[in-house]
Every structure is written in structure tokens, then in C-alpha cells.
């Protein structure tokens, strides 16, 4: 079964109930460290972190230990878009050893709707691992969907002439020096230039998330943090959608305020995230069919 959008406490209860109803001897939980589940006491649980799944010291032992009385919990393991990645292949081999599998994920995609098929493979023993998303095929697995209605609210930030001039010069410099470098370095670097202009809009009593804390703010978190003290305002957007998804999954917020300057790159990042939200809604629509 695939359960989308559950809180950690609900996931723990689901594991406990499944163990009680299916005479489970042991539970293996595969999960990134920052999404580690809290399973009720009294259950024999072993946690395998995402980076450990492909390590030999775990791989061969798990293949030997997993059997028909073992529950495998795949928690927030939609980490890569390559459906045939080595870590996914290892996971699938483990999952083929037992009929008892629970798949938990906050959001059904990283970037594209077809990303959901990675989760689908986990639940269906990869019988259709070359197929894309289609309503008829999705009937082959059990999906419990609790959609999170994410929305962005832009807070406009005006920049002065000096910032706009620095932006133009930096853009020219980055383009001229690009050569064979990743072209994404251009928007990544340009987006940081509006930071000083945004400082005047920072509320000391609120929480913010940014790419780093170069301004030394006590109320600033980054996209790589393992938790958030509450709802956060986006100080600047991250470039990778996985980082954005992790932030939303850990903060559990749906309405996301964002400081957005009048520089073109800020507007581009805003539109890019709005398009991601559109694809998220599309995925939910497909899963409801």
C-alpha cells in the first residue's frame, strides 16, 4: 500500500496496526535520516538510512533476513528521478522477499508526474517498471492519498538602482565566463543578489528559509535542515525541487509566503515553483481517478 501525505505519528500508528494484524516478527524501515519514523515500542525495528541501502554490510544480510513474517517500510525514499537507480534496484530486491510492504511519501513527485511510478514499483514488485502513469494501471496498487494543497503567496520587494546595476554586471560576467559550466549556475548566483534588499522585510518574530545563512540571522533556516520550528517564509528559493519538497514535508505548511524581488531571476524562480505546484495538483488529479 502507498500512503501519501500522512504525518509521522499517523505513519507510526499504521505500522503498529499492521504488525498486530499480520503476525509480523520484524520491521525494516528504509528512510533518509531526517525523516526517521518513530515506531511505538514493543516492535522489533531496524532502521536503514537511505545512504546505507546499497552498502554491502546491509545488502546481503537484509536479503537473508527478510521473509514472509517481515514488514518493510519505505519512508520518504523518492529521492531520485532515475527509476532504475542502483538504490531503487536494491530496494526492489528486498521488497520481493515479502508480501508485507508499506510505502509512505509526503508528495507523489519530485518534479514530474511520472516520478510517482517509482513508488508504484515499490508496491507492485516492479511488474510494470517500464510503464508511465495512466489511470487504468494505477488500479493495480492501493493508493491512499491525503493531498496537501500547496500555494505560494508572493511578498513584493523593490530593489534600488545600485542592486539592479550590480545584477546586470553579474549577469554579463556569468554569461561571458560560462564556457562548459552548468548553465544553472547563472540563475543560482543571480538569485542571491536580492538578499540585502530583502533584509529590510525580515520580521524578527517570524521564521525564514534560505539557501544559506550568510547574513547571520537567528530566525533563518536552510533547505538542508532536518526540521523547522514552524511555518517559514521563503527568503530565497532553492534550485532543486527535491530540496523544496523536503522543506514542505518537514515544515508541513501548505500556504508558503515568499519574499520576491523585482529582479527578473526572482520572478523566474517564483514562476518555476508555481509550475511545480501545478504539476503536483496534476498528480493528485491522476491519482484520484
N, C-alpha and C positions, 0 to 999 in steps of 0.2 A: 504494500500500500504506500502511496505517496501522499503526504500531508503537507500542504503549503500554508504558510502564514501563522503557524502556531507559536505561542510564547514558550519559553523554555520550561516553565512549570507544567504547562499542558503536555509538552513532549515527555517529560518525566513520568507524568501520570499515565500517559499512553503506553509507555514501556512497561511500567509496573503492572498494568491491567493485562497486557499481552502475555507477560510472563506467567501470571496467575492462571490465565485461561488456556495455556498451551504447554504446561509442564516443562518450562524452559530451565535448563541446567546452568547455562552461562550466557552472558551477553557481551558481545564485542561492539564497542561504539567507535566508529571512524568519524573523525571530526577535526577541523582546524582548531588549534589551541584556544583561540579567542572565542570559539563557540562551544566550548566544552559543556556538555549537559550535566545537570545534577540529577542523578538517578536515586530514588528512595533506597534507604538502607535495607539490608536483607537479601539483596540480589547480588550474585557474583558477576561483577562487571569489570571488563578490561578496556581501557581507553587506548586507542591507537590514533596518534595525531596524523594529519594529512601528509606531512613530510616523511612519516615513518612507514607509510603503506608499502612503498617499494623497497624498503630495506630488507636484506636477506634474513636478518635475525628475527624479523617478524613474519615475513612472507611464507617461508616453509613451515614454520610452526603453526601458523593460523590455518594453512591448508590441511594440516594433520588434525587440528583440534576441532575445527568446525564440523558439526554433524546435524542430525535431524532434531536434536534437542538443544540447538544453539540458535539464539536470536542475533541477527546482525542489524545494527542501526547505522544508517548512513546519514550523518547530520551535517548539513550545510557544506556538502562536498562538490557542489557545482562551482569549480574553481577555474576551469579551463574550457575554452570553446572547442578544442580538438577532441572530438568524440572518441578517437582511437588512441588517446594519450596512454602512455605506459601505466600511469597511476590508475586510470579508469580500467584498463585491462586487468590489472591485479585485483581491483575491487570486484570486477565481474566474476573472476575465478573463485573468489571467496563466496560470493553470493550464490554461485551454482552448487555449493556444497549443502545448502539448507533451504527448506521451504519457508523459513521464518525470516522475513525481511521487513523493516520499516525504514522509509525514506522521508526525512524531514528537510524542508528547504523553505526559507522565508519567501523568496521571489523565484518565479519559474524560468528566469532567463538571466544571462549576463548582459547580452547585447541584442541577440536576435531571438525571434520566437522559436526557431528550430533548436535553440540551446536546451529546451525542455526535453528533447529526445534523449539526452544523456541521463536524465532522471528516469525517463521511460525505460531505458535499457536496464537500469538497476532493478526495476520492478518486474521485468518480463524476461529475465535471463538472456537478454540481448537477441531475442529471436527475430527482431526486425531492425537490426542495428544499421542497416543501410537505407532505411525509410525516413522520410521527413514527416513533419507534423501534418496530420489530417484527421478530421473528426472521427471517421469510421475506425481508424486504427487505435485511437485513444480509448476506445471501449475495451481494449484488451488489458487495460490496467485499471486499478481502483485509485481515483484521484479525489482527495478531499481538499477543497480549495476555499481558503478564507482570505479573499482579496484585500490588499492594503491599497487604499485609494490615494496614491501619492500625488501631490500637486506642488508646484513652485509658485512662490509669491515674490516678485522682484521688488527690491527696495532701491530706487534710483540714486546713484552717486555721481555728482558732477565733478569733473577734473578741471584743473586750471591749465592755462596756456603752457606753462613750463612742463607739466606732465605730458601734455599732448605732443609737445615738441620732442621730448625725450622718447616718447613712444615711436614717433616717426623715424627718428635716428636709429633706435634699437631695431626696428623692423627692417630698415635698409641694411644694417650691419649683419643681421641674422640671415637675410636672404643672400647677400653677397658672399657670406662665409659658409654657406650650407654645404656646397660640394656634394659628397656622397653620404652625408649625415642623414639621420632620420628627419624628414620634414616636420614631424610633430614637435621637434624642439622649438620651432618658431612660435606656435601658439602657447606652448608651455611657458616659455620665457617671457613672452609679451604679457601674459595674463598677470604676472607678478608685479608689473609696473603700476597698477592701480592701487596697490596696497596702502601707500601713505595717504592717498585721498580717502580711503575707507576708514582710516583710524578715527577720524572725527565723528563717524557714525556708530562707533562701537559703544554699546551700553555696558557699563561696568557690572550691572546686575544680571546680564544675560550670558549665555554660553555661545561660543562660536566654534566653527570647524574650518581649518585651512590646510594648505599643503605642508606648512611648517609653522613654527612659532618664532620667526625671525625678529618680531617686534617685542618679544618677551612678555606677552600678555598672560595674566594669571587665569583668564577665562577662555583661553584658546586651546582647543584640542586639534589633533591631526587625523587624517583619514586612516592612518595605520594604528590608531589607538585600539585597545581591546575593550573599551567601554566608554560611555558618555554619561555625564551627571544628569542629563535631562534633554529636552528639546534644544537643538542648536540652530543658529543662523549660519548660513554658508558665507564665510568671509571671502573665500575664493573656491571655484570649482576644481575638482580633481580631474585628471585627464582620462583615467581608466574607469570604465563603468563598473568593474568589479569592486573597486575601492568605494564608489558611490553606493553600490548595493550593500556592501558590508556596513557602511555608516548607517544607512537606513535600517538595516536588520538589527543592529546593536542599539541604536537610539530609539527604535520603534516609533518614529514620528512619521506622520503622513503629510501634513502641511509643512513645507520647508521654506522659510524665508531666506532670501539670498541678497547680499549686497552686490549690485550690478552697476558698474561704472558706465559712462558714455563712450568708453573706448570700444572700438569695433570688436576686438578679441573677446571682451566680456560679453557682448551681445551674442557672439558666436557660441560661446560656451553655454549661455542661457538657452539658446535655441537647440543646441545639441542635447542638453539634458531634457528639454521638453519633448524632443523627438523620442528619447529613450522612454519617457513616461508613456508616450503614445504606443510604443511597441509593447510595453508592459500591459496596458489596457487591452491591446490586441490579443496578447497571450491569454489573459483571463477570459476574453470572449470566446476563444477557441476551446478552452478547457471546460467552459460551461455547456458546450453543445452536446 
